């Protein structure tokens, strides 16, 4: 179950990347932050980098700071 949810989160972030406009995209930034928070609750996180055609996304295991 978590894998399908993580896939949905990743897909949603990629969709945001298709229209992302940097500093003009405050709402998008808030949505990405919320999606990443959901992923962290499932033990994962995403590194999201802007590239020419959207976002480059890397999924990794989330390790909270102790």
VENDA-V175453 format. One line per field, one symbol per residue. phi: phi as a letter, one per 20 degrees, with the letter a starting at -180 (. if undefined). psi: psi as a letter, one per 30 degrees, with the letter a starting at -180 (. if undefined). burial: I if it has 24 or more other C-alpha atoms within 12 Angstrom, else O. Layout:
BEGIN
phi: ???
psi: ???
burial: ???
END
This chain:
BEGIN
phi: .gffffffffffffffffcfclfedgfffffffffffffffencbcedcfcgdpceccebfecffd
psi: eeeeeeeeeeeeeeeeffgkhbffheeeeeeeeeeeeeeefggllkkjkklegbkkkkklkkjkk.
burial: OOOOOIOOIIOIIIOIIOOIOOOOOOOOOOOIOOIIOOIIOIOIIIOIOOOOOOIOIOIOOOOOOO
END
